[in-house]
Amino acid sequence: MKRLKRYFRPEQLRELSLVFLMGLIFLFFGTQIEGYFSPRIFNRVTSDVAIIAVVAIGETLVLLTRNYDLSVGSIVGLTAFAVGKLLSFHPDTLPIVALLAAIGLGIAMGLINGLLVSSGRVPSLIATLGTMAIYRSTLVAYPAGTKNVVTHDLPEWILDLCRTQLFSIGEFKIRPVVAGALVLFVLFQLMISYQRFGRRLYAVGSNPEAARIGGLPSQRLVLSAFIICGATAGLGGFMYLVRYGDLTPAAAQGMEMDVIAAAVVGGVSTMGGSGTMIGVLLGAMMINLLQQSLLRWLVISNFWVDALLGALILVSVTIDAVIINRLRDVWAQRGLEGNPVDEKKIIEEESLDA
């Protein structure tokens, strides 16, 4: 009984509700759209979700510290474009070199964001809003005559990686990018649940002042979260290049909204210290499924899709502020654990270590 009480969280209600909502979406659009359950829809949704989900991993770590990174879309676009140009000019570049170049470029941009926020004390919204514009402008200002990346200039292994399947169930295919995204989610879920670094992120986001007084290296943790966010955005840029091939300076523009929506809809609190990778993955899946379904059913423009994302974010933040926070209070009054990590215990442990 104690074990069940220890691991039951109010956030699990959000995760269960997302599963329920996805079931309703499947049932509704399955009756409205001919061929809705075709393998083509499955393959398209999983490929798109994999990119958003990987970038959302790093965004989640930043949100856990009570910060935001609005520059992830620009990092994905700039990384995809830069690596695409590298491969266009040097097609003999090894795949692992291209992958590491994408992640390294993302880390560099994440480091800039992290230093502005952790050391420069610039509010994360302002800092990353500025770097978002700078990174995008760098992409737009790329030397004249080289404004696009086209598929036929890329090495054959890029195209093979996009078409390759690890295994299939009938016509339903599981590609390497999808499998890789799932592995990353498992690893990061284990990290934030059981590793010291992940547990510290919860503590810093739950109560920054108490964490500072308790001896937690808050600045270093925030910096690390932004660096990892840059790394996952860089990886997302590589995946974006593999997925689409043909790129313009507008590549991944607006992706930051999809990523933040996936995290917030998945139960990550905008006030920090709460959320799981499981919820983020479910949030990314539901949003992309809804987007694809609405685009096919109503043939609406992307403008209305963005409006839908904005509405989902507002609803999710309201639910978190009104319902989930109320449940946490009830859990606390009854002696149950409303968070997978006890931030007070972490702070006490750090004080003893000091």
C-alpha positions in Angstrom: 0.0 0.0 0.0 2.8 2.4 0.9 4.4 1.7 -2.5 1.2 2.6 -4.4 0.8 5.8 -2.3 4.4 6.8 -2.9 4.3 6.7 -6.7 0.7 7.9 -7.4 0.8 11.5 -8.6 -1.8 14.0 -9.6 0.1 14.3 -12.9 -0.9 10.8 -13.7 -4.5 12.0 -14.1 -3.2 14.3 -16.9 -1.4 11.4 -18.6 -4.4 9.2 -18.4 -6.6 11.9 -19.7 -4.3 12.4 -22.7 -4.6 8.7 -23.5 -8.3 8.9 -23.3 -8.4 12.0 -25.5 -6.3 10.4 -28.2 -8.7 7.4 -28.1 -11.6 9.8 -28.7 -9.6 11.5 -31.6 -9.0 8.2 -33.2 -12.6 7.1 -32.9 -14.1 10.5 -34.2 -11.8 11.1 -37.1 -11.9 7.4 -38.0 -15.6 7.8 -38.8 -15.0 11.1 -40.7 -12.0 10.5 -42.8 -11.8 7.7 -45.3 -8.6 5.6 -44.9 -7.8 7.3 -41.6 -6.3 4.2 -40.1 -4.0 3.6 -43.1 -0.3 3.0 -42.5 0.5 6.2 -44.3 -1.0 8.3 -41.6 0.8 6.3 -38.9 4.1 6.6 -40.6 3.7 10.4 -41.2 2.6 11.1 -37.6 5.3 9.0 -35.9 8.0 10.7 -38.1 6.8 14.2 -37.3 6.2 13.4 -33.6 9.8 12.1 -33.3 11.3 15.5 -34.1 9.0 17.5 -31.9 9.4 15.0 -29.1 13.2 15.0 -29.1 13.3 18.8 -29.0 10.7 18.8 -26.3 13.0 16.7 -24.1 15.4 19.5 -23.6 12.6 22.1 -23.4 11.2 20.1 -20.5 14.4 20.2 -18.6 14.4 24.0 -19.0 10.8 24.3 -17.9 11.5 22.2 -14.8 13.9 24.9 -13.6 11.1 27.5 -14.1 12.6 28.9 -17.3 11.7 28.9 -21.0 13.6 28.5 -24.2 11.9 30.2 -27.1 14.8 29.7 -29.5 14.6 26.0 -30.1 12.8 26.4 -33.4 15.5 28.7 -34.7 18.2 26.3 -33.4 16.6 23.4 -35.2 16.3 25.4 -38.4 19.9 26.8 -38.3 21.4 23.4 -37.4 19.5 21.6 -40.1 20.5 24.2 -42.7 24.1 24.4 -41.7 24.6 20.6 -41.6 22.7 20.4 -44.9 25.1 22.8 -46.5 28.1 21.0 -45.0 26.9 17.7 -46.6 26.1 19.5 -49.9 29.7 20.8 -50.2 31.3 17.8 -48.6 29.1 14.7 -49.5 31.8 12.3 -48.3 31.3 13.5 -44.7 30.7 10.5 -42.4 27.2 10.3 -40.9 28.5 10.3 -37.3 30.5 13.5 -38.1 27.3 15.2 -39.4 25.4 14.1 -36.4 28.0 15.3 -33.9 28.3 18.6 -35.9 24.6 19.2 -35.5 24.6 18.4 -31.7 27.8 20.5 -31.2 26.2 23.5 -33.0 23.1 23.1 -30.8 25.2 22.9 -27.7 27.0 26.1 -28.6 23.7 28.0 -29.0 22.3 26.4 -25.9 25.4 27.5 -24.0 24.8 31.1 -25.1 21.2 31.0 -23.8 22.3 29.4 -20.6 25.0 31.9 -19.8 22.6 34.8 -20.5 20.1 33.4 -18.0 22.3 31.8 -15.3 25.2 34.2 -15.3 23.7 37.3 -16.9 20.5 37.1 -14.9 18.5 38.0 -18.0 14.9 36.6 -17.7 14.7 33.5 -19.9 11.8 34.8 -21.9 13.7 37.9 -22.9 17.0 36.2 -23.4 15.7 33.4 -25.7 13.3 35.7 -27.5 16.4 37.7 -28.5 18.5 34.7 -29.4 15.6 33.3 -31.4 15.7 36.4 -33.6 19.5 36.3 -33.8 19.7 32.6 -34.8 16.9 33.0 -37.3 18.5 36.2 -38.8 21.8 34.3 -39.1 20.0 31.7 -41.1 18.3 34.2 -43.3 21.5 36.2 -43.8 23.3 33.1 -45.2 25.5 34.1 -48.2 23.6 34.9 -51.4 23.2 32.1 -53.9 23.0 29.4 -51.3 19.6 30.1 -49.8 18.2 26.5 -50.1 19.3 23.0 -49.3 18.0 20.6 -51.9 17.7 16.8 -51.7 19.6 16.0 -54.8 22.7 17.7 -53.4 22.7 15.6 -50.3 24.6 12.3 -50.0 22.7 9.1 -50.6 22.9 7.9 -47.0 20.6 10.8 -45.9 17.9 9.6 -48.2 18.5 6.0 -47.1 18.2 7.0 -43.5 14.8 8.5 -44.2 13.6 5.4 -46.0 15.2 2.8 -43.8 13.0 0.8 -41.4 14.2 -1.1 -38.4 11.2 -3.3 -38.5 7.6 -3.3 -39.6 4.2 -4.7 -38.7 2.5 -5.2 -42.0 2.7 -1.8 -43.7 3.3 0.0 -40.4 7.0 1.0 -40.3 9.2 1.9 -37.4 12.1 4.1 -38.7 15.4 4.8 -36.9 14.5 8.3 -35.9 11.3 7.1 -34.2 13.1 4.3 -32.4 15.9 6.7 -31.4 13.3 9.2 -30.0 11.7 6.5 -27.9 15.1 5.4 -26.5 15.9 9.0 -25.6 12.6 9.4 -23.8 13.2 6.3 -21.7 16.7 7.4 -20.8 15.7 10.9 -19.8 12.6 9.7 -17.9 14.9 7.5 -15.8 17.4 10.4 -15.4 14.9 12.9 -14.0 13.3 10.3 -11.8 16.3 8.5 -10.3 19.5 10.4 -11.0 20.7 13.2 -8.8 20.9 15.7 -11.6 17.3 15.2 -12.6 16.0 15.3 -9.0 17.9 18.6 -8.5 16.1 20.1 -11.4 12.8 19.5 -9.8 14.1 21.0 -6.5 15.4 24.2 -8.2 12.1 24.7 -10.1 9.9 24.0 -7.2 11.5 26.6 -4.9 14.5 28.4 -6.4 15.2 30.4 -3.2 15.1 27.4 -0.9 17.3 25.5 -3.3 19.9 28.3 -3.3 19.8 28.6 0.5 20.0 24.8 0.8 23.3 24.7 -1.2 22.1 23.5 -4.6 24.2 24.8 -7.5 21.2 26.5 -9.1 23.1 28.5 -11.7 25.1 25.5 -12.9 21.9 23.4 -13.0 20.0 26.0 -15.1 23.1 26.3 -17.4 23.2 22.6 -17.8 19.5 22.4 -18.7 19.9 25.0 -21.4 23.0 23.2 -22.8 21.1 19.9 -23.0 18.1 21.8 -24.6 20.5 23.1 -27.2 21.9 19.6 -27.8 18.4 18.1 -28.3 17.5 20.9 -30.6 20.6 20.3 -32.6 19.7 16.6 -32.8 16.2 17.6 -33.8 17.8 19.7 -36.6 19.6 16.7 -37.9 16.4 14.7 -37.8 14.6 17.5 -39.5 17.2 17.4 -42.4 16.7 13.6 -42.7 12.9 14.0 -42.6 12.5 16.8 -45.2 15.8 17.2 -47.2 14.6 20.3 -49.0 15.2 23.3 -46.7 14.7 27.1 -46.9 15.6 29.8 -44.3 12.1 29.3 -42.9 12.9 25.8 -41.8 11.3 24.8 -38.5 9.9 28.4 -38.1 7.3 28.3 -35.3 8.4 24.9 -34.0 9.0 26.4 -30.6 5.3 26.7 -30.2 4.8 23.0 -31.0 7.5 22.0 -28.6 6.2 24.2 -25.7 2.7 23.0 -26.4 3.7 19.4 -26.2 5.4 19.9 -22.9 2.7 22.0 -21.3 -0.2 19.9 -22.6 1.8 16.9 -21.4 1.7 18.2 -17.8 4.9 20.1 -17.4 4.2 23.1 -15.1 5.1 26.5 -16.4 6.0 27.3 -12.8 8.7 24.7 -12.7 9.3 21.6 -10.6 6.6 19.3 -12.1 6.2 17.1 -15.1 7.4 13.9 -16.7 8.8 12.8 -20.0 5.9 10.3 -20.4 3.5 13.1 -20.3 5.5 15.2 -22.8 5.6 12.2 -25.3 1.8 11.8 -24.9 1.4 15.6 -25.4 3.5 15.6 -28.6 1.5 12.6 -29.9 -1.9 14.1 -29.2 -1.0 17.5 -30.7 0.4 16.1 -33.9 -2.4 13.6 -34.3 -4.9 16.4 -33.9 -3.0 18.7 -36.3 -2.8 16.0 -39.0 -6.5 15.0 -38.5 -7.8 18.6 -38.7 -5.7 19.4 -41.8 -7.2 16.4 -43.6 -10.8 16.8 -42.3 -11.4 20.5 -42.6 -8.6 21.4 -45.1 -7.8 24.4 -42.9 -4.7 26.7 -43.0 -1.8 26.5 -40.7 -3.0 29.8 -39.2 -5.9 28.0 -37.6 -3.6 25.2 -36.5 -1.5 27.7 -34.6 -4.6 29.2 -33.1 -5.5 25.7 -31.9 -2.1 25.2 -30.3 -2.5 28.5 -28.5 -5.9 27.5 -27.2 -4.4 24.1 -26.0 -1.6 25.9 -24.2 -4.1 28.3 -22.4 -6.4 25.4 -21.4 -3.4 23.3 -20.1 -2.0 26.2 -18.1 -5.4 26.8 -16.6 -5.9 23.2 -15.7 -2.5 23.0 -14.1 -3.1 26.2 -12.1 -6.7 25.4 -11.0 -7.1 21.6 -10.9 -3.6 20.0 -10.6 -2.4 22.5 -8.0 -5.5 21.9 -6.0 -5.0 18.1 -6.2 -1.4 18.6 -5.0 -2.7 20.5 -1.9 -5.2 17.7 -1.2 -2.4 15.1 -1.6 -0.2 17.1 0.8 -3.0 17.4 3.4 -3.6 13.6 3.3 0.1 12.8 3.6 0.4 11.5 0.0 3.2 12.5 -2.4 2.0 14.8 -5.2 5.4 15.0 -6.9 7.7 12.2 -8.1 10.5 14.0 -6.4 10.6 15.3 -2.8 12.4 18.6 -3.3 12.6 19.3 0.4 14.4 16.0 0.9 16.8 16.8 -1.9 17.6 20.2 -0.4 18.1 18.7 3.1 20.5 16.1 1.6 22.5 18.8 -0.1 22.7 20.8 3.2 24.1 17.7 5.0 26.6 17.0 2.2 27.8 20.6 2.5 
